Amino acid sequence: MKKNIAVILGDGIGPEVTQQSIKVLDAVAKKFNHEFHYRYCLMGADAIDKTGSPLPDETVTICLDSDAILFGAIGHPKYDNDPTAKVRPEQGLLKLRKSLQLFANIRPITTYASLHHLSPLKAKNLEGVDFVIYRELTGGIYFGKKELSDDKLQASDDCVYSASEIERIAHLAFQHAQKRRKKLTLVDKANVLETSRLWRRIVQEVAVQYSDVAVDYMFVDNASMQIIINPKQFDVILTENMFGDIISDEASVLSGSLGLAPSASVGSAVALFEPIHGSYPQAAGKDIANPVGSILSAAMMLDHFGLTEEAQLVRDAVNWTLQHGFVTKDIDAINSYSTTTIGDLVRDYTENKISAEINKGNILLSKSTII
């Protein structure tokens, strides 16, 4: 199989973690006789510094001409700490989502037995946790009209949704639920917000077409609590943009680290794959960032290509590193390994270069091949 992949390294730790994903993808291509061709393009603070725009037109063109997009991270402190900045890195990502009509963000939430001790939840509450969040990505308050009064003492952000925007992501979520445990939970605030009442009505109408899927409805404040109290009750969660942004970050800590969480953004054209963590500028260039979220995002991309065996091999490789204690500083501050070493280990497992006997002394020296 031949695929063209647009690569946006982005800001902060984005380049470091994405390079590990490409390393793993190259190993997959070699093992299964595929061809992955990469075209690099700019977005975010890096793009502003080099072109003056957070999303150059060339980047959009390259993305539209590709089979998928692999993205690192976005953001920089010089913009985060300046609320008056007119051009911001995040504008590039929001514009890209709109330009490519990436209306559905998919975030799987998985826990690992070897990391249960890192979660704020008790281990017994983490067993069997496996759900997916479908977050609407191109509508709602993030894209609504924004106003600031002349005296700068009053501001407003409109939250707007249309029935068609809700319906298209609802179908995706229901179809995914049919392939899983056949349960869907709509998270909204229908007791207060008119947009949420529209969401609830449209989802109820769509649900008629999926009679095999059980549907329940939960206010976002209760859902936030239930994710902590009893996360294993969820299968597929469907929600609007801002609620999805918040609860998916909350849910990501169940696994033990934000650095482990992957995501996919899909729509009417090309799909984009990225870890959910931010640019973490404090760690940039130090080779300490966790690349697993990016590597698992690459696995989601392989699934998107229909390469399910390859995707599962990558996930098996990640599981192997976690089970054997090969983790980055965010997971174990004392016995930790570099970003590059974790990428090397996942690659070597994928290429069947991992032997049964583990020589951690070699790993400590960043010699990833175990002998």
C-alpha positions in Angstrom: 0.0 0.0 0.0 1.2 3.5 -0.9 0.1 6.5 1.2 1.0 10.2 1.2 1.2 11.6 4.7 1.3 15.3 5.5 3.5 15.9 8.6 3.0 19.0 10.8 5.7 18.9 13.5 4.3 22.1 15.2 5.7 23.6 18.4 7.3 22.6 21.6 7.7 18.9 21.9 5.7 18.3 18.7 8.7 17.7 16.5 10.3 15.2 19.0 7.3 13.0 19.6 6.2 13.1 15.9 9.7 11.9 14.8 9.2 8.8 17.0 5.9 8.1 15.3 7.5 8.4 11.9 10.3 6.0 13.0 7.6 3.5 13.9 5.6 4.0 10.7 8.8 3.4 8.7 9.3 0.1 10.6 5.7 -0.9 9.8 6.2 0.0 6.1 9.4 -2.1 6.0 7.8 -5.1 7.7 4.5 -5.2 5.7 5.9 -3.9 2.4 4.1 -0.5 2.4 5.3 2.9 1.2 4.7 6.0 3.3 5.7 9.2 1.7 6.0 12.3 4.0 5.5 16.0 3.1 6.4 18.4 5.9 4.5 21.6 6.4 4.1 24.5 8.9 1.5 25.5 11.4 1.4 27.3 14.8 4.1 29.4 16.4 6.7 27.9 14.1 4.7 29.0 11.1 4.2 32.5 12.5 7.9 32.9 13.0 8.7 31.7 9.5 5.8 33.1 7.4 3.8 35.5 9.6 0.8 33.2 9.4 -0.3 30.4 11.8 -1.5 28.4 8.8 0.1 29.1 5.4 -1.9 28.3 2.3 0.7 25.8 1.3 0.0 23.8 4.4 -3.7 23.5 3.5 -2.9 22.5 0.0 -0.4 19.8 1.1 -3.0 18.4 3.6 -5.7 18.3 1.0 -3.4 16.4 -1.4 -2.5 13.8 1.3 -4.2 10.6 2.5 -3.8 11.6 6.2 -2.1 14.2 8.4 0.2 13.4 11.3 0.4 16.4 13.7 2.5 17.1 16.8 1.4 19.9 19.0 0.7 23.7 18.9 1.3 26.6 21.2 4.1 28.8 22.6 4.4 30.8 25.9 5.0 34.1 24.2 1.5 33.9 22.9 -0.1 32.2 25.9 1.2 35.0 28.1 0.0 37.8 25.8 -3.8 38.1 25.7 -3.5 41.0 23.3 -1.8 39.1 20.5 -3.8 39.3 17.3 -2.1 36.4 15.6 -2.0 33.2 17.7 -0.8 29.6 17.0 -4.2 28.1 17.9 -5.8 30.1 15.1 -3.9 27.8 12.7 -5.4 24.7 14.1 -8.9 26.1 14.3 -8.6 27.3 10.7 -7.2 23.9 9.6 -10.2 22.1 11.2 -12.6 24.4 9.3 -10.7 24.2 6.0 -10.6 20.4 6.0 -14.1 20.1 7.7 -12.7 18.0 10.5 -15.9 17.9 12.4 -15.4 14.9 14.6 -12.6 14.4 17.1 -12.3 10.8 18.4 -10.5 10.2 21.6 -10.2 6.6 22.9 -9.7 6.2 26.7 -7.8 3.1 27.7 -6.1 2.1 31.0 -3.1 0.0 31.5 -2.8 -2.4 34.5 0.9 -1.6 34.9 0.1 2.1 35.4 -3.0 1.9 37.6 -0.9 3.2 40.5 -0.4 6.5 38.7 -4.1 7.3 38.3 -6.0 9.3 41.0 -8.6 6.5 41.0 -8.4 3.3 42.8 -7.2 0.3 40.7 -10.5 -1.5 41.2 -12.3 1.5 39.5 -9.9 1.3 36.5 -10.3 -2.3 35.5 -12.3 -2.7 32.3 -12.3 1.0 31.5 -12.5 1.3 27.7 -14.6 4.1 26.1 -14.4 6.5 23.2 -15.3 10.2 23.2 -16.8 11.7 20.0 -16.3 15.5 20.3 -17.9 17.8 17.7 -15.0 19.9 16.4 -16.0 22.7 14.1 -19.0 24.3 15.8 -20.1 25.7 19.1 -18.6 28.5 21.2 -15.1 28.2 19.8 -16.3 29.3 16.4 -19.1 31.6 17.4 -19.2 35.4 17.2 -16.9 37.0 19.7 -17.4 40.6 21.0 -15.6 42.8 23.4 -17.1 46.1 24.5 -15.3 49.4 23.7 -14.5 49.9 27.4 -13.2 46.3 27.5 -15.4 45.5 30.5 -17.9 43.2 28.8 -17.3 40.2 26.5 -19.4 37.6 24.8 -18.9 34.3 22.9 -21.8 32.9 20.9 -22.4 29.2 21.0 -24.2 28.2 17.7 -25.1 24.8 16.3 -27.2 23.6 13.4 -29.1 20.4 13.1 -26.9 19.2 10.3 -23.7 19.7 12.3 -25.2 17.6 15.1 -26.6 14.9 12.8 -23.4 14.2 10.9 -21.3 13.5 14.0 -24.2 11.6 15.7 -24.2 9.1 12.9 -20.5 8.5 13.3 -20.8 7.9 17.0 -23.8 5.6 16.6 -22.0 3.6 13.9 -19.0 3.2 16.2 -21.2 2.2 19.1 -22.6 -0.6 16.9 -19.1 -2.0 16.6 -18.5 -1.9 20.3 -20.8 -2.6 23.3 -23.8 -0.8 21.7 -24.2 2.0 24.2 -24.1 5.7 23.5 -24.2 8.6 26.1 -25.0 12.1 25.0 -23.4 14.6 27.3 -25.0 18.1 27.3 -26.5 20.8 29.5 -30.1 20.6 28.2 -31.5 21.9 31.5 -29.9 25.3 30.8 -28.7 25.7 27.2 -30.8 26.0 24.1 -28.0 24.5 22.0 -28.0 21.4 24.2 -31.7 21.0 23.8 -31.2 21.0 20.1 -28.5 18.4 20.5 -30.8 16.2 22.5 -33.7 16.5 20.0 -31.5 15.7 17.0 -29.8 12.7 18.7 -33.2 11.3 19.7 -34.2 11.5 16.0 -31.0 9.9 14.8 -31.2 7.1 17.5 -34.4 5.7 15.8 -32.1 4.5 12.9 -29.9 2.6 15.4 -32.3 0.5 17.4 -29.6 -1.9 18.5 -27.8 0.9 20.4 -28.9 1.9 23.9 -28.9 5.7 24.4 -28.8 7.6 27.7 -28.4 11.3 28.4 -26.2 13.0 31.0 -25.7 16.6 32.0 -22.0 17.6 31.6 -21.5 18.3 35.3 -22.8 14.9 36.2 -20.7 13.3 33.4 -17.6 14.9 34.7 -18.3 13.3 38.1 -19.2 9.9 36.7 -16.0 9.7 34.7 -14.2 9.7 38.1 -16.7 7.7 40.1 -17.5 4.9 37.6 -15.7 5.3 34.3 -16.3 1.8 33.2 -20.0 2.5 32.7 -19.3 4.4 29.4 -18.9 3.0 25.9 -19.3 5.8 23.4 -19.7 9.4 24.6 -21.0 12.0 22.2 -20.8 15.7 23.0 -20.3 19.2 21.7 -17.1 21.1 21.2 -16.3 22.7 24.5 -17.7 20.0 26.7 -15.7 17.4 24.7 -12.5 19.4 25.1 -12.9 19.5 28.9 -14.1 15.9 29.6 -11.6 14.3 27.2 -8.7 15.9 29.1 -10.3 14.9 32.4 -10.7 11.3 31.1 -7.1 11.1 29.9 -5.7 11.1 33.4 -7.4 7.7 34.0 -4.6 6.1 32.1 -1.9 7.7 34.3 -0.5 10.4 32.0 -1.8 12.9 29.4 1.2 11.8 27.3 -0.4 8.4 26.6 -3.6 9.7 24.9 -4.1 9.7 21.1 -6.8 11.2 19.0 -8.1 11.3 15.4 -10.0 14.2 13.7 -12.1 13.1 10.8 -14.6 14.7 8.4 -15.5 15.0 4.8 -12.0 14.9 3.4 -8.6 14.0 4.9 -8.2 12.8 8.5 -5.7 14.2 11.1 -4.1 12.3 13.9 -2.4 13.9 16.9 -1.7 13.2 20.6 -4.1 15.2 22.8 -1.3 16.8 24.9 -0.1 20.4 24.4 3.2 21.6 23.2 4.8 21.4 26.7 7.5 24.0 25.8 9.3 23.5 29.1 10.4 20.0 27.9 11.1 21.0 24.3 14.5 19.8 23.1 15.3 17.8 26.3 14.4 14.4 24.9 12.1 13.7 27.9 8.6 14.0 26.4 6.3 11.0 26.2 6.0 9.9 22.6 3.3 7.2 23.2 0.3 9.5 22.6 1.8 10.4 19.2 2.7 6.7 18.4 -0.8 5.5 19.3 -2.2 8.3 17.1 -0.1 6.8 14.3 -1.7 3.5 15.1 -5.2 5.1 14.7 -4.0 6.4 11.3 -3.1 2.8 10.3 -6.6 1.7 11.3 -8.0 4.6 9.2 -6.0 3.1 6.2 -7.6 -0.3 6.9 -4.2 -1.7 8.2 -5.7 -3.2 11.3 -3.0 -5.9 11.8 -0.3 -3.2 11.6 -2.1 -0.9 14.0 -2.5 -3.7 16.5 1.2 -4.6 16.3 2.1 -0.9 17.2 -0.3 -1.1 20.2 1.2 -4.4 21.3 4.6 -2.7 21.1 3.5 0.2 23.3 1.9 -2.3 25.8 5.2 -4.2 25.9 7.2 -1.0 26.8 4.8 0.0 29.5 4.6 -3.5 31.0 8.4 -3.7 31.2 8.8 -0.3 32.8 10.2 1.5 29.8 8.6 4.8 30.4 9.3 8.5 30.2 9.8 11.0 33.1 6.1 11.9 33.2 5.3 8.4 34.4 8.4 7.6 36.5 10.6 10.6 37.4 13.4 8.4 38.7 13.6 5.3 36.5 12.8 7.0 33.2 14.0 6.7 29.6 14.3 9.3 26.8 11.8 10.1 24.1 14.2 8.7 21.6 14.7 5.4 23.5 11.0 4.8 23.8 10.6 5.3 20.1 13.5 3.0 19.4 11.9 0.3 21.6 8.5 0.5 19.9 10.3 0.4 16.5 12.4 -2.6 17.5 9.4 -4.5 18.8 7.6 -3.9 15.6 10.6 -5.2 13.6 10.8 -8.3 15.9 14.2 -7.2 17.2 13.2 -7.6 20.9 14.5 -10.8 22.5 13.0 -12.5 25.5 15.9 -11.5 27.8 15.8 -7.9 28.8 19.2 -6.1 29.3 18.2 -2.9 30.9 21.8 -1.8 31.1 21.8 -1.4 27.4 18.6 0.5 27.5 20.0 2.9 30.0 22.7 3.7 27.5 20.0 4.3 24.9 20.9 1.2 23.0 17.4 0.1 22.4 18.1 -3.3 20.8 17.8 -5.8 23.7 20.5 -8.5 23.8 
